[in-house]
Amino acid sequence: MAFLRLFVSILILLSFVSCTPAEDDYLSVAVAQEPPVLDLMINSSVSGRNIADGNVYERLIVLADGTAVPHLADSFGLSGDGCTLTLKIRNGVFFHDGSKLDAEDAALSMNRWLSSYPNADRAVNGARFIAEGESIVITASSSLALLPVMMASSPQAAVVVPSEYLEGKAVLQLPPGTGPYRIKEWRHGDSIMLESWDQYWGEKPAIKSIRYSFVPDSVTRRLGLESGQFDFIDTVLSDDIPQLYVNEDIALHQGGENGSIVLVFNKNKGISADLSFRRAVSLFLDRDELMKACYGDYGYSLHSDYMDSSSSWRVYDADPYGYEDDEKGRAYLDSSSFNGETVRILTSNLTNLDKIAVSLSSQLEEEGIATEIIILDWAAFIDKRNDPDAWDIYVSATSSTALPLEKIYLTASSPGGFDDPESEALLSAISSATDIDEAIQIWQECQKKLWEYVPVIVPGHYSTVYASSSSLHDIDFSQGFNFRKAWIAEE
């Protein structure tokens, strides 16, 4: 903690240093993960959003200090009963292919997003947008009070592309966007290059081109930053922080809680479909050891709430299965259908997630539960977790969400399934709440039901550390990271 306090103090002092922008307008970024696709409406990868959300593709509504505000929409508003949402489309916005954004583009894009994102579809009860002149309108059977926030923040991004690219396409292959950057080159397995777009409707970025290199190894990312090969690296691991900390040419950026580790149970098939088994596993775990396996001595906090500590949605009542109690866990295991079968733990080799899987395996083995660890690269992991015959528990990391409704593991179609009627009824009630305060009150009860149902275990929440050249300024870390307002100072 002393290190973190000193680290924050130094960051505050650095923020007052006066710098002059340099003429160099090229930025080299190393990211830990290559996105499987850049179809942001169907893919929720953090790497895809960091590269393309807001840079290449834009939303009608965005978050500003936690509040939904218009972006590609010129304005938006709810009807008196809250069941109709109208968005007026901004005039003078063009796609990268030169075509003009209109209401039909917006309506069809939002309808594809609703069809692709079960959390949003549940929020609108199957309703869809229609184009009316220069606006789009959606009318549902219940309140749409939460829909603007979801459109602004959803991990499957509610971005807008030209309507002609949407017809009959399961996966979009790099359609034009409206953002300040367009995709110049994607060398699969190597990098993505973005270049600024001169016809952008809004404020143009100072940095004219950005190359995102895919560098899974944390040491290689660190060495590249130290040598000047990279200007910015993501996902700095604990082992690399001390060396970077003493380098005056490098700035460290410590965020607050911006995501959680999740152990997701397969509730469709196998031993993890047994509630008593899930409760036993939860009670067997030393959660500090799980998080430490990935993050070292700091960079995480321990609580099993699905929402982050800074969220107004957080529930402070204790999780009845969120602590280590071998005796109670053994009683649940004995009452379950467990009969000595091997528990298959699925994970990826991305940013030390495999180390959490190893710690989980070790702790279960100590309780007499045989395990098998399946470690895949990220793309193969995403594919494998959709096969209910292939695993019993999968280990992953999820990014922060503005709403609990956006948690990927809280829908029936998600890997592992979700079939608790009481929790589902409460989630539906949240979707149709007339305002945020009402929704938060319902979530208080829902979180408690979910802790009883144990669809997942949240052992803790992580705080991502990034590092950059000290000459790079005004990086936006409000949602991941982006460089739309960043600039490089003279040496």
Summary of the structure (lengths in Angstrom):
residues: 491
radius of gyration: 22.8
end to end distance: 32.4
largest distance: 68.5
contacts: 1628
relative contact order: 0.16
helix: 33%
strand: 23%
